[in-house]
């Protein structure tokens, strides 16, 4: 087994495959530019994309020192996470206007779906427990990352229309009881 194969298998892939279509003229010119920089076409496209992320501004404003701009590249650490649910929360909290329709449905569900669950306390009294995806007071609610992460597949299914709000509530209830047993 070669060194390259060992690394790929032990640590997983470092890049993701992304199929794309290019105008023939643009592809040809990109190949010429890649040759000039002694890069492969894929490496040149990746480098070009990274450069363009520095030019796309997420935030444009003026403060007392002059302009205050933040590019996608500048905000990378604020937006990226290995966990898809955490990436989603970071985007929703920092740039809610950039959420697509399915993400808006998930964000809305996070703040609006809850379950009231009855239980008996240690003294035998009937109680009601409120289970949801958020924490904090009414005006300052924040997304509860652990619960969202545990129910992420159900949240995505709900947004895609392949499950119902009742399925989502059941996942929330199930996650809470699983968490309490740990």
Secondary structure by P-SEA (a helix, b strand, c coil): ccaaaaaaaaccccbbbbbbcccaaaaaaaaaaaaaacccaaaaaaaaaaaaaaacccccccccccbbbbcccccccccccccaaaaaaaaaacccccccaaaaaaaaaaaccccbbbbbcccbbbbbbbbcccccccccccccaaaaaaaaaaaaaaaaccccaaaaaaaaaaaaaaaaac
